[in-house]
């Protein structure tokens, strides 16, 4: 069981210290900083690669993404929504 060091009376204990030269310490510190920079760059790259999605047929999603068009048609095929645009007048889908 772990207890505070000051409560250890008449008991044997060991303490292990890492001894490093100044160069070893600097290298260890630089390695730690390098790894932290790599982690932050990877996190930034992941954020840059995020993909956004417009849910076609969902009015709220289309509006929030400022989806605009004229002469467009939309519908559902095999449980998937679609939208297209043409030079012809829009058709009415029932």
HELIX and SHEET records of a PDB file:
HELIX    1   1 UNK A    5  UNK A    7  5                                   3    
HELIX    2   2 UNK A   22  UNK A   48  1                                  27    
HELIX    3   3 UNK A   59  UNK A   64  1                                   6    
SHEET    1   A 2 UNK A  72  UNK A  77  0                                        
SHEET    2   A 2 UNK A  80  UNK A  85 -1                                        
END                                                                             
